[in-house]
Amino acid sequence: MTGTLLDKTTTNLDELSINTIRFLAIDAVEKAKSGHPGLPMGAAPMAYVIWTKFLRHSPSNPKWFNRDRFVLSAGHGSMLLYALLHLTGYDLSLDDLKKFRQIHSKTPGHPENFATTGVEVTTGPLGTGLGNGIGLAIAESHLAARYNKPGHEIVDHTTYAIVSDGDLMEGVASEAASLGGHLGLGKVIYLYDDNHISIDGETELSFTEDRMKRFDAYGWHTQAVADGNDIAGIESAIHAARAVKDKPSIIAVRTIIGYGSPNKSNSHDIHGSALGPDELKATKLNLKWPLEPDFYIPEEAGAHFRSAVDAGQQAESEWNAKFDAYKAAFPAEAAELEGMIAGKLPEGWEKALPVYTSEDKPVATRVASGKTINAITAVLPSLIGGSADLAPSNNTYVKAFKDYQKDSPYGRNFHFGVREHGMGAIMNGIALHGGLKVYGGTFLIFMDYMKGAVRVAALSGAPVIYVFTHDSIGLGEDGPTHQPIEQIITLRATPQLTVLRPADAVETVGAWKVAVESQDPVALILTRQNLPIHPNSSIEKVALGGYTLVDAENPDLLLLATGSEVSLVVEAQAKLAEHGVKAKVVTLPSWELFDAQPQEYRDSVLNPGVKRVSVEAGSTFGWHRYVGLDGDVIGIDTYGASAPIKDVMKEFGFTTDNVVARALKVVGK
């Protein structure tokens, strides 16, 4: 291995700058004695080309709306991104780089949008960032189609990403790439770090298909660059990709993992561990880099990278002038878009919420949800969404608007196809792009397919809305493969995720109000079966997480329930009165929201000292936090069965008689 890059492809400044990226990454990993130096060493040239020759961004204003987006889907190589952010002038100091992977640092092991200025999305699990990038591009194309006018292209930016072998192996990447190709997202340009090495060894152990033919089949524009150090070749390939307007692009760049390391390059040994002092010294000598000091930034390279600050300010200033002209020509559209970018809801939007009363016929909460979506989308220009090929069942289709497709990107109905995990990753990208509020629907049981994306949404604060229908064994004949048991408690166990299981149509409207106003992800858990509407149900009280639905003076017992089982305990409350038991009914649509209320309010609802019975057609796990050891939890800790709903509910004890019998036992009667 030589100590210089190919003369025909670089200038001395290029080489100096690329090696600056490499050694900032190497030194940070070495200081932390933890991390992944191999990817930054091999991918530094392609990253350098993107960041210095193509990426339009403004380090002094990282949230400039019309910036290009960059995603490091291969998030384990995070020091590559941190080095670039520091060098180009973002609020990330050299001291921050020296605290790589340390507690409370701005440079965690994988990129996190909430921890580091300039990081667009949280990538960690491989394939996640690839899907996020598709979402970012969908948001750009949708907003451009709706708000750009002839001579006024105010939404016009590209999503770049670096993806790895591991990204392409994960199934979520296939789902997202398939949809991206179908949609013809021309402003997606991915550079594939094709280094042929994974943790176990050479990728030939398990990954032998022709990756570019695969992407050809997805409908992508594909290219290859044979030498990862050929920056002229990389630049030329990106120019060619930018010229393709009707397909996403991927460029396979054949790199050498750990480039520059005499003894560890092109080996899995350098994938996920520091070089060590001896190999670090050997690498610096090989690439003709000063042995001291660590974290060295040559003055010429530093100035070259920092030119991004002035260039970004100029690009932003030019865009601001364009937007001012747009605002003068199209004041209504400009005001609407500005409000969406700021995350503001139109004044009085909640007046569009449907109104239900106890005089109305029973209605499934999925149907009430669909009616709500159709009503509020008309007054919420930021609201868009769809489902994973289940719109008729999820009731997620908005009749007044067209479909989002390649030829109609202004449409507000998304068809994600049978791709739950891809849908989740794409939704995160749409949400974190800014300007849009996105929802996506599937059956609750299939949440398992997208749990990884749900978790990352919660971690990164992506304010997406999940519409999970067919919420229990009440699904009936489809049987245990489709009847969720542990899914609700799995969602409740996810930090920073609000879960809402409304009891009827009124609470469903309230749940949507919470979801629209939330700055964090929200999961709506909805029924297939019709439910009666309770006289005391409240849209406003849903935001409290729980409230008294049927009161009783000095109650002997509290009956707690969510969703479809609320009507069951209401019936049980009336029968218990015949036994001389005064029961109070509490509806708990959201544990998270209820637990966030002041203790005084929670005590007013749960009456400390009064015995309790909870009823929910799902796992009993977690309910004892509300019921205590002297109460009873009625649920289901086995799998369901295939039968009509009445038979299934009876089989598993969700009947008025069973609730009454167990309640009487709790109160000693």
Protein Blocks (a to p, Z undefined) as FASTA:
>chain_A
ZZbdcfklpcfklmmmmmmmmmmmmmmmmmnopajfklmmmmmmmmmmmmmmmmgcdfkl
mmlmkbccdddfklmlmmmmmmmmmmnopacdfklmmmgoiahiabdfbdcfklpghiab
dcfbehklmmmmmmmmmmmmmmmmmmpcghiafbccdddddddfklmmpmklmmmmmmmm
mnopakbccddddehpafklcfklmpcbcfklmmmmnopacdddfbfklmklmmmmmmmm
mmpmkbccdddddddehihiaklgoiaklmmgcebjmlmmmmmmmnopafbdehiacfkl
mmmmmmmmmmmmmmmmmmmmmmmmmmmmmmmlmmmmmmmmnopacehklmmpccddfkbc
cddfklmmmmmmmmmmmmmmkbgcddehilmmnopacfkbccddfklmmbcbdcebjafk
lmmmmmmmmmmnooiacdddddfklmmmmmmmmmmmmmnopacddddehjbfknomnomm
lmcfklmmmmmmpghiacdddfblklmmmmmmmmmmpcbdcdddddfbdcdddfkbcfkl
mmnopacfbgcehifbdcddehjllmmmmmmmmmmmmnopacdddddfblklmmmpcfkl
mmmmnoghiacdddddddfehjlmmnommbccdddfbdcddddfklmmmmnopafklmmm
mmmmmnoZZ
